[in-house]
Amino acid sequence: MLRDPVNSADYVKAGTHIIAVGSYLPEMREIPMGAIEKAALIYADDYEGVKAEAGEFIDEAD
């Protein structure tokens, strides 16, 4: 199971377009958090699915 992003946010330069499926379990990551924090826009096809499944967007801090 992929628990860590597949690349580093250090590789993402301004204006970069990333097309990614994203993770499908809360404990998984495909996209590095640093890249998400740099994003000007984020599109999702299923907002409810993102909130329930996408580890990149679920706050696991207790």
mmCIF file of the N, C-alpha and C atoms, coordinates in Angstrom:
data_MODEL
# 
_entry.id   MODEL 
# 
loop_
_atom_site.group_PDB 
_atom_site.id 
_atom_site.type_symbol 
_atom_site.label_atom_id 
_atom_site.label_alt_id 
_atom_site.label_comp_id 
_atom_site.label_asym_id 
_atom_site.label_entity_id 
_atom_site.label_seq_id 
_atom_site.pdbx_PDB_ins_code 
_atom_site.Cartn_x 
_atom_site.Cartn_y 
_atom_site.Cartn_z 
_atom_site.occupancy 
_atom_site.B_iso_or_equiv 
_atom_site.pdbx_formal_charge 
_atom_site.auth_seq_id 
_atom_site.auth_comp_id 
_atom_site.auth_asym_id 
_atom_site.auth_atom_id 
_atom_site.pdbx_PDB_model_num 
ATOM 1   N N  . MET A 1 1  ? 0.854   -1.175 0.000   1.00 0.00 ? 1  MET A N  1 
ATOM 2   C CA . MET A 1 1  ? 0.000   0.000  0.000   1.00 0.00 ? 1  MET A CA 1 
ATOM 3   C C  . MET A 1 1  ? 0.897   1.235  0.000   1.00 0.00 ? 1  MET A C  1 
ATOM 4   N N  . LEU A 1 2  ? 0.580   2.187  -0.825  1.00 0.00 ? 2  LEU A N  1 
ATOM 5   C CA . LEU A 1 2  ? 1.319   3.442  -0.936  1.00 0.00 ? 2  LEU A CA 1 
ATOM 6   C C  . LEU A 1 2  ? 0.913   4.371  0.195   1.00 0.00 ? 2  LEU A C  1 
ATOM 7   N N  . ARG A 1 3  ? 1.815   4.597  1.133   1.00 0.00 ? 3  ARG A N  1 
ATOM 8   C CA . ARG A 1 3  ? 1.522   5.484  2.249   1.00 0.00 ? 3  ARG A CA 1 
ATOM 9   C C  . ARG A 1 3  ? 2.184   6.845  2.086   1.00 0.00 ? 3  ARG A C  1 
ATOM 10  N N  . ASP A 1 4  ? 3.186   6.902  1.225   1.00 0.00 ? 4  ASP A N  1 
ATOM 11  C CA . ASP A 1 4  ? 3.919   8.138  1.008   1.00 0.00 ? 4  ASP A CA 1 
ATOM 12  C C  . ASP A 1 4  ? 3.690   8.633  -0.407  1.00 0.00 ? 4  ASP A C  1 
ATOM 13  N N  . PRO A 1 5  ? 3.780   9.945  -0.620  1.00 0.00 ? 5  PRO A N  1 
ATOM 14  C CA . PRO A 1 5  ? 3.601   10.493 -1.968  1.00 0.00 ? 5  PRO A CA 1 
ATOM 15  C C  . PRO A 1 5  ? 4.594   9.880  -2.954  1.00 0.00 ? 5  PRO A C  1 
ATOM 16  N N  . VAL A 1 6  ? 4.221   9.867  -4.221  1.00 0.00 ? 6  VAL A N  1 
ATOM 17  C CA . VAL A 1 6  ? 5.077   9.270  -5.245  1.00 0.00 ? 6  VAL A CA 1 
ATOM 18  C C  . VAL A 1 6  ? 6.200   10.205 -5.680  1.00 0.00 ? 6  VAL A C  1 
ATOM 19  N N  . ASN A 1 7  ? 6.158   11.469 -5.312  1.00 0.00 ? 7  ASN A N  1 
ATOM 20  C CA . ASN A 1 7  ? 7.232   12.398 -5.619  1.00 0.00 ? 7  ASN A CA 1 
ATOM 21  C C  . ASN A 1 7  ? 7.325   13.447 -4.511  1.00 0.00 ? 7  ASN A C  1 
ATOM 22  N N  . SER A 1 8  ? 8.208   14.392 -4.692  1.00 0.00 ? 8  SER A N  1 
ATOM 23  C CA . SER A 1 8  ? 8.437   15.423 -3.681  1.00 0.00 ? 8  SER A CA 1 
ATOM 24  C C  . SER A 1 8  ? 7.852   16.751 -4.133  1.00 0.00 ? 8  SER A C  1 
ATOM 25  N N  . ALA A 1 9  ? 7.327   17.515 -3.199  1.00 0.00 ? 9  ALA A N  1 
ATOM 26  C CA . ALA A 1 9  ? 6.793   18.839 -3.527  1.00 0.00 ? 9  ALA A CA 1 
ATOM 27  C C  . ALA A 1 9  ? 7.905   19.767 -4.015  1.00 0.00 ? 9  ALA A C  1 
ATOM 28  N N  . ASP A 1 10 ? 9.157   19.438 -3.677  1.00 0.00 ? 10 ASP A N  1 
ATOM 29  C CA . ASP A 1 10 ? 10.286  20.255 -4.132  1.00 0.00 ? 10 ASP A CA 1 
ATOM 30  C C  . ASP A 1 10 ? 10.405  20.260 -5.650  1.00 0.00 ? 10 ASP A C  1 
ATOM 31  N N  . TYR A 1 11 ? 9.881   19.240 -6.323  1.00 0.00 ? 11 TYR A N  1 
ATOM 32  C CA . TYR A 1 11 ? 9.937   19.162 -7.777  1.00 0.00 ? 11 TYR A CA 1 
ATOM 33  C C  . TYR A 1 11 ? 8.848   19.982 -8.459  1.00 0.00 ? 11 TYR A C  1 
ATOM 34  N N  . VAL A 1 12 ? 7.881   20.451 -7.710  1.00 0.00 ? 12 VAL A N  1 
ATOM 35  C CA . VAL A 1 12 ? 6.750   21.177 -8.287  1.00 0.00 ? 12 VAL A CA 1 
ATOM 36  C C  . VAL A 1 12 ? 7.090   22.660 -8.359  1.00 0.00 ? 12 VAL A C  1 
ATOM 37  N N  . LYS A 1 13 ? 7.164   23.160 -9.568  1.00 0.00 ? 13 LYS A N  1 
ATOM 38  C CA . LYS A 1 13 ? 7.478   24.577 -9.794  1.00 0.00 ? 13 LYS A CA 1 
ATOM 39  C C  . LYS A 1 13 ? 6.187   25.353 -10.040 1.00 0.00 ? 13 LYS A C  1 
ATOM 40  N N  . ALA A 1 14 ? 6.254   26.657 -9.887  1.00 0.00 ? 14 ALA A N  1 
ATOM 41  C CA . ALA A 1 14 ? 5.088   27.524 -10.127 1.00 0.00 ? 14 ALA A CA 1 
ATOM 42  C C  . ALA A 1 14 ? 4.548   27.272 -11.534 1.00 0.00 ? 14 ALA A C  1 
ATOM 43  N N  . GLY A 1 15 ? 3.246   27.151 -11.645 1.00 0.00 ? 15 GLY A N  1 
ATOM 44  C CA . GLY A 1 15 ? 2.595   26.940 -12.927 1.00 0.00 ? 15 GLY A CA 1 
ATOM 45  C C  . GLY A 1 15 ? 2.511   25.490 -13.368 1.00 0.00 ? 15 GLY A C  1 
ATOM 46  N N  . THR A 1 16 ? 3.016   24.576 -12.564 1.00 0.00 ? 16 THR A N  1 
ATOM 47  C CA . THR A 1 16 ? 2.973   23.157 -12.912 1.00 0.00 ? 16 THR A CA 1 
ATOM 48  C C  . THR A 1 16 ? 1.538   22.643 -12.863 1.00 0.00 ? 16 THR A C  1 
ATOM 49  N N  . HIS A 1 17 ? 1.182   21.845 -13.837 1.00 0.00 ? 17 HIS A N  1 
ATOM 50  C CA . HIS A 1 17 ? -0.142  21.223 -13.908 1.00 0.00 ? 17 HIS A CA 1 
ATOM 51  C C  . HIS A 1 17 ? 0.039   19.757 -13.534 1.00 0.00 ? 17 HIS A C  1 
ATOM 52  N N  . ILE A 1 18 ? -0.621  19.332 -12.477 1.00 0.00 ? 18 ILE A N  1 
ATOM 53  C CA . ILE A 1 18 ? -0.534  17.940 -12.029 1.00 0.00 ? 18 ILE A CA 1 
ATOM 54  C C  . ILE A 1 18 ? -1.870  17.267 -12.294 1.00 0.00 ? 18 ILE A C  1 
ATOM 55  N N  . ILE A 1 19 ? -1.832  16.153 -12.959 1.00 0.00 ? 19 ILE A N  1 
ATOM 56  C CA . ILE A 1 19 ? -3.023  15.319 -13.140 1.00 0.00 ? 19 ILE A CA 1 
ATOM 57  C C  . ILE A 1 19 ? -2.774  14.057 -12.330 1.00 0.00 ? 19 ILE A C  1 
ATOM 58  N N  . ALA A 1 20 ? -3.619  13.808 -11.338 1.00 0.00 ? 20 ALA A N  1 
ATOM 59  C CA . ALA A 1 20 ? -3.414  12.659 -10.465 1.00 0.00 ? 20 ALA A CA 1 
ATOM 60  C C  . ALA A 1 20 ? -4.751  12.093 -10.031 1.00 0.00 ? 20 ALA A C  1 
ATOM 61  N N  . VAL A 1 21 ? -4.765  10.813 -9.799  1.00 0.00 ? 21 VAL A N  1 
ATOM 62  C CA . VAL A 1 21 ? -5.961  10.160 -9.290  1.00 0.00 ? 21 VAL A CA 1 
ATOM 63  C C  . VAL A 1 21 ? -6.115  10.474 -7.806  1.00 0.00 ? 21 VAL A C  1 
ATOM 64  N N  . GLY A 1 22 ? -5.011  10.522 -7.084  1.00 0.00 ? 22 GLY A N  1 
ATOM 65  C CA . GLY A 1 22 ? -5.055  10.724 -5.641  1.00 0.00 ? 22 GLY A CA 1 
ATOM 66  C C  . GLY A 1 22 ? -5.275  9.407  -4.929  1.00 0.00 ? 22 GLY A C  1 
ATOM 67  N N  . SER A 1 23 ? -5.208  9.468  -3.637  1.00 0.00 ? 23 SER A N  1 
ATOM 68  C CA . SER A 1 23 ? -5.352  8.241  -2.847  1.00 0.00 ? 23 SER A CA 1 
ATOM 69  C C  . SER A 1 23 ? -6.823  7.885  -2.680  1.00 0.00 ? 23 SER A C  1 
ATOM 70  N N  . TYR A 1 24 ? -7.065  6.624  -2.331  1.00 0.00 ? 24 TYR A N  1 
ATOM 71  C CA . TYR A 1 24 ? -8.445  6.173  -2.131  1.00 0.00 ? 24 TYR A CA 1 
ATOM 72  C C  . TYR A 1 24 ? -8.688  5.651  -0.718  1.00 0.00 ? 24 TYR A C  1 
ATOM 73  N N  . LEU A 1 25 ? -7.691  5.822  0.157   1.00 0.00 ? 25 LEU A N  1 
ATOM 74  C CA . LEU A 1 25 ? -7.835  5.473  1.565   1.00 0.00 ? 25 LEU A CA 1 
ATOM 75  C C  . LEU A 1 25 ? -7.279  6.608  2.413   1.00 0.00 ? 25 LEU A C  1 
ATOM 76  N N  . PRO A 1 26 ? -7.879  6.892  3.562   1.00 0.00 ? 26 PRO A N  1 
ATOM 77  C CA . PRO A 1 26 ? -7.424  8.014  4.386   1.00 0.00 ? 26 PRO A CA 1 
ATOM 78  C C  . PRO A 1 26 ? -5.961  7.941  4.787   1.00 0.00 ? 26 PRO A C  1 
ATOM 79  N N  . GLU A 1 27 ? -5.390  6.746  4.921   1.00 0.00 ? 27 GLU A N  1 
ATOM 80  C CA . GLU A 1 27 ? -3.994  6.636  5.352   1.00 0.00 ? 27 GLU A CA 1 
ATOM 81  C C  . GLU A 1 27 ? -3.002  6.655  4.188   1.00 0.00 ? 27 GLU A C  1 
ATOM 82  N N  . MET A 1 28 ? -3.490  6.771  2.967   1.00 0.00 ? 28 MET A N  1 
ATOM 83  C CA . MET A 1 28 ? -2.626  6.779  1.787   1.00 0.00 ? 28 MET A CA 1 
ATOM 84  C C  . MET A 1 28 ? -2.371  8.197  1.299   1.00 0.00 ? 28 MET A C  1 
ATOM 85  N N  . ARG A 1 29 ? -1.264  8.358  0.561   1.00 0.00 ? 29 ARG A N  1 
ATOM 86  C CA . ARG A 1 29 ? -0.928  9.630  -0.068  1.00 0.00 ? 29 ARG A CA 1 
ATOM 87  C C  . ARG A 1 29 ? -0.381  9.348  -1.459  1.00 0.00 ? 29 ARG A C  1 
ATOM 88  N N  . GLU A 1 30 ? -0.800  10.099 -2.446  1.00 0.00 ? 30 GLU A N  1 
ATOM 89  C CA . GLU A 1 30 ? -0.186  10.064 -3.769  1.00 0.00 ? 30 GLU A CA 1 
ATOM 90  C C  . GLU A 1 30 ? 0.458   11.411 -4.053  1.00 0.00 ? 30 GLU A C  1 
ATOM 91  N N  . ILE A 1 31 ? -0.222  12.460 -3.696  1.00 0.00 ? 31 ILE A N  1 
ATOM 92  C CA . ILE A 1 31 ? 0.234   13.827 -3.965  1.00 0.00 ? 31 ILE A CA 1 
ATOM 93  C C  . ILE A 1 31 ? 0.861   14.381 -2.689  1.00 0.00 ? 31 ILE A C  1 
ATOM 94  N N  . PRO A 1 32 ? 2.074   14.951 -2.772  1.00 0.00 ? 32 PRO A N  1 
ATOM 95  C CA . PRO A 1 32 ? 2.699   15.481 -1.565  1.00 0.00 ? 32 PRO A CA 1 
ATOM 96  C C  . PRO A 1 32 ? 1.950   16.700 -1.026  1.00 0.00 ? 32 PRO A C  1 
ATOM 97  N N  . MET A 1 33 ? 1.841   16.800 0.281   1.00 0.00 ? 33 MET A N  1 
ATOM 98  C CA . MET A 1 33 ? 1.111   17.890 0.919   1.00 0.00 ? 33 MET A CA 1 
ATOM 99  C C  . MET A 1 33 ? 1.645   19.249 0.475   1.00 0.00 ? 33 MET A C  1 
ATOM 100 N N  . GLY A 1 34 ? 2.951   19.364 0.324   1.00 0.00 ? 34 GLY A N  1 
ATOM 101 C CA . GLY A 1 34 ? 3.536   20.633 -0.118  1.00 0.00 ? 34 GLY A CA 1 
ATOM 102 C C  . GLY A 1 34 ? 3.025   21.067 -1.472  1.00 0.00 ? 34 GLY A C  1 
ATOM 103 N N  . ALA A 1 35 ? 2.772   20.123 -2.372  1.00 0.00 ? 35 ALA A N  1 
ATOM 104 C CA . ALA A 1 35 ? 2.236   20.450 -3.696  1.00 0.00 ? 35 ALA A CA 1 
ATOM 105 C C  . ALA A 1 35 ? 0.793   20.927 -3.575  1.00 0.00 ? 35 ALA A C  1 
ATOM 106 N N  . ILE A 1 36 ? 0.040   20.306 -2.707  1.00 0.00 ? 36 ILE A N  1 
ATOM 107 C CA . ILE A 1 36 ? -1.350  20.718 -2.502  1.00 0.00 ? 36 ILE A CA 1 
ATOM 108 C C  . ILE A 1 36 ? -1.393  22.126 -1.908  1.00 0.00 ? 36 ILE A C  1 
ATOM 109 N N  . GLU A 1 37 ? -0.510  22.394 -0.972  1.00 0.00 ? 37 GLU A N  1 
ATOM 110 C CA . GLU A 1 37 ? -0.466  23.718 -0.346  1.00 0.00 ? 37 GLU A CA 1 
ATOM 111 C C  . GLU A 1 37 ? -0.084  24.803 -1.346  1.00 0.00 ? 37 GLU A C  1 
ATOM 112 N N  . LYS A 1 38 ? 0.675   24.467 -2.386  1.00 0.00 ? 38 LYS A N  1 
ATOM 113 C CA . LYS A 1 38 ? 1.078   25.425 -3.420  1.00 0.00 ? 38 LYS A CA 1 
ATOM 114 C C  . LYS A 1 38 ? -0.003  25.643 -4.481  1.00 0.00 ? 38 LYS A C  1 
ATOM 115 N N  . ALA A 1 39 ? -1.001  24.778 -4.511  1.00 0.00 ? 39 ALA A N  1 
ATOM 116 C CA . ALA A 1 39 ? -1.980  24.782 -5.601  1.00 0.00 ? 39 ALA A CA 1 
ATOM 117 C C  . ALA A 1 39 ? -2.818  26.053 -5.637  1.00 0.00 ? 39 ALA A C  1 
ATOM 118 N N  . ALA A 1 40 ? -2.987  26.577 -6.842  1.00 0.00 ? 40 ALA A N  1 
ATOM 119 C CA . ALA A 1 40 ? -3.882  27.701 -7.057  1.00 0.00 ? 40 ALA A CA 1 
ATOM 120 C C  . ALA A 1 40 ? -5.316  27.200 -7.236  1.00 0.00 ? 40 ALA A C  1 
ATOM 121 N N  . LEU A 1 41 ? -5.467  26.020 -7.849  1.00 0.00 ? 41 LEU A N  1 
ATOM 122 C CA . LEU A 1 41 ? -6.777  25.415 -8.087  1.00 0.00 ? 41 LEU A CA 1 
ATOM 123 C C  . LEU A 1 41 ? -6.681  23.912 -7.860  1.00 0.00 ? 41 LEU A C  1 
ATOM 124 N N  . ILE A 1 42 ? -7.733  23.349 -7.325  1.00 0.00 ? 42 ILE A N  1 
ATOM 125 C CA . ILE A 1 42 ? -7.842  21.903 -7.185  1.00 0.00 ? 42 ILE A CA 1 
ATOM 126 C C  . ILE A 1 42 ? -9.232  21.510 -7.666  1.00 0.00 ? 42 ILE A C  1 
ATOM 127 N N  . TYR A 1 43 ? -9.283  20.567 -8.592  1.00 0.00 ? 43 TYR A N  1 
ATOM 128 C CA . TYR A 1 43 ? -10.549 20.066 -9.107  1.00 0.00 ? 43 TYR A CA 1 
ATOM 129 C C  . TYR A 1 43 ? -10.751 18.632 -8.644  1.00 0.00 ? 43 TYR A C  1 
ATOM 130 N N  . ALA A 1 44 ? -11.973 18.286 -8.315  1.00 0.00 ? 44 ALA A N  1 
ATOM 131 C CA . ALA A 1 44 ? -12.305 16.916 -7.927  1.00 0.00 ? 44 ALA A CA 1 
ATOM 132 C C  . ALA A 1 44 ? -13.625 16.536 -8.591  1.00 0.00 ? 44 ALA A C  1 
ATOM 133 N N  . ASP A 1 45 ? -13.735 15.291 -9.000  1.00 0.00 ? 45 ASP A N  1 
ATOM 134 C CA . ASP A 1 45 ? -14.973 14.850 -9.647  1.00 0.00 ? 45 ASP A CA 1 
ATOM 135 C C  . ASP A 1 45 ? -16.026 14.406 -8.644  1.00 0.00 ? 45 ASP A C  1 
ATOM 136 N N  . ASP A 1 46 ? -15.619 14.139 -7.406  1.00 0.00 ? 46 ASP A N  1 
ATOM 137 C CA . ASP A 1 46 ? -16.564 13.658 -6.395  1.00 0.00 ? 46 ASP A CA 1 
ATOM 138 C C  . ASP A 1 46 ? -16.175 14.228 -5.034  1.00 0.00 ? 46 ASP A C  1 
ATOM 139 N N  . TYR A 1 47 ? -16.747 15.357 -4.676  1.00 0.00 ? 47 TYR A N  1 
ATOM 140 C CA . TYR A 1 47 ? -16.399 16.058 -3.439  1.00 0.00 ? 47 TYR A CA 1 
ATOM 141 C C  . TYR A 1 47 ? -16.635 15.184 -2.213  1.00 0.00 ? 47 TYR A C  1 
ATOM 142 N N  . GLU A 1 48 ? -17.727 14.457 -2.166  1.00 0.00 ? 48 GLU A N  1 
ATOM 143 C CA . GLU A 1 48 ? -18.007 13.579 -1.024  1.00 0.00 ? 48 GLU A CA 1 
ATOM 144 C C  . GLU A 1 48 ? -16.962 12.467 -0.931  1.00 0.00 ? 48 GLU A C  1 
ATOM 145 N N  . GLY A 1 49 ? -16.551 11.944 -2.074  1.00 0.00 ? 49 GLY A N  1 
ATOM 146 C CA . GLY A 1 49 ? -15.513 10.928 -2.089  1.00 0.00 ? 49 GLY A CA 1 
ATOM 147 C C  . GLY A 1 49 ? -14.181 11.466 -1.585  1.00 0.00 ? 49 GLY A C  1 
ATOM 148 N N  . VAL A 1 50 ? -13.854 12.688 -1.964  1.00 0.00 ? 50 VAL A N  1 
ATOM 149 C CA . VAL A 1 50 ? -12.624 13.326 -1.483  1.00 0.00 ? 50 VAL A CA 1 
ATOM 150 C C  . VAL A 1 50 ? -12.652 13.440 0.034   1.00 0.00 ? 50 VAL A C  1 
ATOM 151 N N  . LYS A 1 51 ? -13.763 13.888 0.576   1.00 0.00 ? 51 LYS A N  1 
ATOM 152 C CA . LYS A 1 51 ? -13.863 14.058 2.031   1.00 0.00 ? 51 LYS A CA 1 
ATOM 153 C C  . LYS A 1 51 ? -13.799 12.729 2.776   1.00 0.00 ? 51 LYS A C  1 
ATOM 154 N N  . ALA A 1 52 ? -14.234 11.648 2.143   1.00 0.00 ? 52 ALA A N  1 
ATOM 155 C CA . ALA A 1 52 ? -14.294 10.351 2.821   1.00 0.00 ? 52 ALA A CA 1 
ATOM 156 C C  . ALA A 1 52 ? -13.066 9.474  2.578   1.00 0.00 ? 52 ALA A C  1 
ATOM 157 N N  . GLU A 1 53 ? -12.390 9.652  1.428   1.00 0.00 ? 53 GLU A N  1 
ATOM 158 C CA . GLU A 1 53 ? -11.356 8.706  1.031   1.00 0.00 ? 53 GLU A CA 1 
ATOM 159 C C  . GLU A 1 53 ? -9.974  9.294  0.807   1.00 0.00 ? 53 GLU A C  1 
ATOM 160 N N  . ALA A 1 54 ? -9.879  10.485 0.294   1.00 0.00 ? 54 ALA A N  1 
ATOM 161 C CA . ALA A 1 54 ? -8.591  11.032 -0.160  1.00 0.00 ? 54 ALA A CA 1 
ATOM 162 C C  . ALA A 1 54 ? -7.711  11.456 1.011   1.00 0.00 ? 54 ALA A C  1 
ATOM 163 N N  . GLY A 1 55 ? -6.708  10.629 1.297   1.00 0.00 ? 55 GLY A N  1 
ATOM 164 C CA . GLY A 1 55 ? -5.817  10.894 2.421   1.00 0.00 ? 55 GLY A CA 1 
ATOM 165 C C  . GLY A 1 55 ? -5.147  12.251 2.350   1.00 0.00 ? 55 GLY A C  1 
ATOM 166 N N  . GLU A 1 56 ? -4.905  12.745 1.134   1.00 0.00 ? 56 GLU A N  1 
ATOM 167 C CA . GLU A 1 56 ? -4.282  14.062 0.994   1.00 0.00 ? 56 GLU A CA 1 
ATOM 168 C C  . GLU A 1 56 ? -5.131  15.185 1.588   1.00 0.00 ? 56 GLU A C  1 
ATOM 169 N N  . PHE A 1 57 ? -6.430  14.976 1.663   1.00 0.00 ? 57 PHE A N  1 
ATOM 170 C CA . PHE A 1 57 ? -7.339  16.038 2.095   1.00 0.00 ? 57 PHE A CA 1 
ATOM 171 C C  . PHE A 1 57 ? -8.031  15.767 3.425   1.00 0.00 ? 57 PHE A C  1 
ATOM 172 N N  . ILE A 1 58 ? -7.725  14.646 4.041   1.00 0.00 ? 58 ILE A N  1 
ATOM 173 C CA . ILE A 1 58 ? -8.350  14.304 5.313   1.00 0.00 ? 58 ILE A CA 1 
ATOM 174 C C  . ILE A 1 58 ? -7.371  14.615 6.432   1.00 0.00 ? 58 ILE A C  1 
ATOM 175 N N  . ASP A 1 59 ? -7.803  15.386 7.386   1.00 0.00 ? 59 ASP A N  1 
ATOM 176 C CA . ASP A 1 59 ? -6.967  15.723 8.540   1.00 0.00 ? 59 ASP A CA 1 
ATOM 177 C C  . ASP A 1 59 ? -7.023  14.583 9.527   1.00 0.00 ? 59 ASP A C  1 
ATOM 178 N N  . GLU A 1 60 ? -5.907  13.868 9.656   1.00 0.00 ? 60 GLU A N  1 
ATOM 179 C CA . GLU A 1 60 ? -5.859  12.720 10.560  1.00 0.00 ? 60 GLU A CA 1 
ATOM 180 C C  . GLU A 1 60 ? -5.333  13.101 11.942  1.00 0.00 ? 60 GLU A C  1 
ATOM 181 N N  . ALA A 1 61 ? -5.056  14.366 12.153  1.00 0.00 ? 61 ALA A N  1 
ATOM 182 C CA . ALA A 1 61 ? -4.528  14.781 13.474  1.00 0.00 ? 61 ALA A CA 1 
ATOM 183 C C  . ALA A 1 61 ? -5.609  14.632 14.527  1.00 0.00 ? 61 ALA A C  1 
ATOM 184 N N  . ASP A 1 62 ? -5.247  14.035 15.628  1.00 0.00 ? 62 ASP A N  1 
ATOM 185 C CA . ASP A 1 62 ? -6.206  13.834 16.736  1.00 0.00 ? 62 ASP A CA 1 
ATOM 186 C C  . ASP A 1 62 ? -5.893  14.779 17.866  1.00 0.00 ? 62 ASP A C  1 
# 
